[in-house]
Amino acid sequence: MKRLLAIAAISTVALSACTLAGNPIKKDVTGQLRGFNANQNLGLAIIGFNNGQYTADGTESQIIDKFLTGGFSLDLPTNLPVGTYRVIVFRDANNNNRYDTGDTVLSKDNGKRLIYASSDNQFYNGTKKGWNLVTTSNGFVQTTLLNNYDLDAM
């Protein structure tokens, strides 16, 4: 009986590990989720307002682990216009895995911006071509590991 329990426990951990590692692929942005109800239908989206155009993209691979670590991983798209973005947590009202009209934003603005730049030092000094993370309060720029993008519930 003890052996069966041990196998069941190992299997559960292995399945959780597969879920966490299998999707998303690149895990471009990671952080913790604080204050969100685990029973909500949560999703992540990237939103921005650049050159007079509003962009919302919630189509990239993501993992929200509400039970084990309280964290998330998100792949960043490469087909967005250059500009300044942020990640939001939303309640997926129609269960289509996309951020669209009718979905409620549940996260506060954390003061961090994702910068998609076409050249070095575009928008903020110290940014590199591609995706960057800028903390607006102190101008700190992360160009490689875009971690600690923690999100709090409203």
Secondary structure, DSSP 8 states (H G I E B T S, - for coil): -HHHHHHHHHHHHHHHHHHHHHS-SS--EEEEEES--TTS-EEEEEEEEETTEEEEE--S-EEEETTTTSEEEE---SSS-SEEEEEEEEE-TT-SSS--TT-EE-B---SEEEEEESSTTSSSTT--SEEEEEETTTTEEESS-B----EEB-
